[in-house]
């Protein structure tokens, strides 16, 4: 009987450790809020390993989004997601999706997400990157 309970304890420990490992992912979701009368907001963040941070906001079709990532790191990517957009939109400085003014014209009304993460080679090594994100919608 004691052998059975020890085996159960080992199985339970292994089972819980598998789920606690997946819980270590520190993906963060931040709702974007503009102060009254403001058209922009700034957020400071950090990405480590394979984690990513998300900034969620609602906007109207035709509005211009300007998202600027201020960082000393060359390890970061940042994209725009929406349920109606088939492919993610690259928001980096030299993206072909942006206008010459550095804005992206939003094609749909509704919920959008800006996701920031590290390129796989750096994430694999467990490196981290700090940044400041400025989101402006007009």
C-alpha positions in Angstrom: 0.0 0.0 0.0 2.8 2.4 0.8 4.5 1.7 -2.6 1.2 2.7 -4.3 1.0 6.0 -2.5 4.7 6.7 -3.2 4.1 6.1 -6.9 1.1 8.3 -6.8 3.1 11.0 -5.1 5.8 10.8 -7.7 3.3 10.9 -10.6 1.4 13.8 -9.0 4.7 15.7 -8.5 5.7 15.2 -12.1 2.3 16.2 -13.4 2.3 19.4 -11.3 5.8 20.3 -12.4 4.8 20.1 -16.0 2.0 22.5 -15.5 4.0 24.8 -13.3 6.7 25.0 -16.1 4.1 26.3 -18.5 2.9 28.7 -15.9 6.4 30.3 -15.8 5.7 32.0 -19.1 5.4 35.7 -18.2 3.4 36.9 -21.2 1.7 40.1 -20.1 -1.4 41.8 -21.5 -1.9 45.5 -20.9 -5.0 47.4 -21.8 -4.1 50.7 -23.5 -5.8 53.7 -21.9 -5.3 57.3 -23.0 -5.7 60.1 -20.5 -8.7 62.4 -21.1 -8.0 64.5 -24.2 -4.8 62.7 -25.1 -4.1 60.8 -28.3 -1.1 58.8 -27.1 0.2 56.7 -24.2 3.6 55.4 -23.2 4.4 52.1 -21.6 7.7 50.7 -20.3 8.3 47.0 -20.5 10.8 44.1 -20.5 10.8 40.9 -22.5 12.7 37.8 -21.4 13.3 34.6 -23.3 10.3 33.5 -25.4 7.9 35.7 -23.5 6.0 38.5 -25.1 4.0 41.5 -24.0 0.7 42.6 -25.5 -1.0 46.0 -25.6 -4.7 45.9 -26.4 -6.7 48.8 -27.7 -9.9 49.6 -29.6 -9.9 51.9 -32.6 -12.0 52.9 -35.6 -11.5 52.1 -39.2 -9.4 54.8 -41.0 -7.6 56.0 -37.8 -3.8 56.3 -38.1 -1.8 54.3 -35.6 1.8 55.3 -34.9 3.6 52.9 -32.6 7.2 53.7 -31.7 9.5 51.2 -29.9 12.3 53.0 -28.1 15.0 50.5 -27.1 18.8 50.0 -27.2 18.2 46.4 -28.1 18.2 45.0 -31.7 16.6 41.8 -30.4 13.0 42.9 -30.5 10.2 42.6 -33.0 6.7 44.2 -32.7 3.6 43.5 -34.7 -0.1 44.4 -34.9 -2.8 41.8 -34.7 -6.6 42.0 -35.4 -9.0 39.2 -36.0 -9.8 40.4 -39.5 -6.2 40.9 -40.6 -4.9 37.6 -42.2 -1.2 38.3 -41.6 0.4 40.2 -38.8 1.4 43.7 -39.6 5.1 44.6 -39.0 5.3 47.9 -37.1 9.1 48.3 -37.2 10.6 51.5 -38.4 11.3 50.3 -42.0 8.1 48.3 -42.5 6.5 48.4 -45.9 3.1 48.5 -44.2 3.7 52.0 -42.9 3.0 55.3 -44.6 5.9 57.7 -45.2 4.9 59.4 -42.0 5.4 56.1 -40.1 1.7 55.4 -39.5 -0.5 52.5 -40.2 -4.0 53.2 -41.3 -6.3 50.8 -39.5 -8.5 48.9 -41.9 -11.2 47.8 -39.4 -13.0 49.0 -36.4 -12.6 47.0 -33.3 -9.9 45.4 -31.1 -6.3 45.5 -32.0 -3.2 44.1 -30.2 0.4 45.2 -30.4 2.7 42.3 -29.5 6.4 42.7 -28.6 8.8 39.8 -28.4 12.4 38.8 -29.0 13.8 37.1 -32.1 14.2 33.3 -31.5 18.0 33.3 -31.5 18.1 35.7 -28.5 15.0 34.1 -26.8 16.7 30.7 -26.9 19.6 32.0 -24.9 17.2 33.5 -22.3 18.3 37.1 -23.0 16.1 40.1 -22.1 15.4 43.4 -23.6 14.0 46.6 -22.1 11.9 49.1 -24.1 9.5 52.0 -24.1 6.5 51.8 -26.3 4.6 54.9 -27.5 1.2 54.3 -29.0 -0.5 57.2 -30.8 -3.9 57.1 -32.5 -5.4 60.0 -34.5 
